Amino acid sequence: MPYDANLVLRGLYGGAYVDLDENDAAPTSLTVNADGNVCVDLGPLGTGPTGMDCVVIMHDQATTYQNTCDIVICESDHLDGDWMTILSFNRVYAYMRELIVRATTAFDCSDDIGQVLTATTGTDTGVIRAISRNLMTIGGVGKIFVEMRDAGDTYATAGDIVSSAVTGVGTMVGVGRVPNWSSGGKTLVRRFSTMKRYIRPTCTVSAGGNFGDVDILVTNQQHNHVNNLYRPYTV
């Protein structure tokens, strides 16, 4: 079975882990397809009012730079159609760097997120994916998360000047580091509820990408554990 009695959906197919890659396809039945996706029958009442947790565990680092992975959970009352997205996880980027920066020219989220961040020293030219609000003020110190475009985008020079292609400029405090969620072992968690009977994952990986072993777990046992003890209070 692709899921157990507690409705925990396992990332196994044929007794082995299945890589999440660009060829993954949405399933159209309760059987596991060749890429390991599956539909889960929740029964006529769906999840119920307490809902369920969806946990994604990405065990491996992606194979190439500039890879992205989008994971959503869909719901429907019909296996052969009417699938709609019920929850989405944040896009996962393959290689990231976390920078601590002191702003000398204020950054602007609407202008700078998605722009290239160029370092004065070396050839670092990653793409800005998130910035701290502190950097929207001159003199503020905060983090910038940069998607590496190749192996050279390490931002490894302390005190280097970094500048967005549009607005912000700053000085690096220390050197860039690899955030722990960008080196394999990422865990993503979302809670959801649905009145629909079926749910399924739909995973989209960028062309040529491969994110390796991925578990998608669906369970309500975190909140209704079989070993929970109930003891009424006497007043």
Secondary structure, 3 states (H helix, E strand, C coil): CCECCCCCECCEECCEECEEECCCCCCCCCCCCCCCCCCEECCCCCCCCCCEEEEEEECCCCCCCCCEEEEEEEEECCCCCCCEEEEECCCEECCEEEEEEEEEECCCHHHHCCCEEEECCCCCEEEEEEECHHHHCCCCEEEEEEECCCCCCCCCCCCCEEEECCCCEEEECCCCECCHHHCCCEEEEEEECCCCCEEEEEEEECCCCEEEEEEEEEECCCCCCCCCCCCCCCC
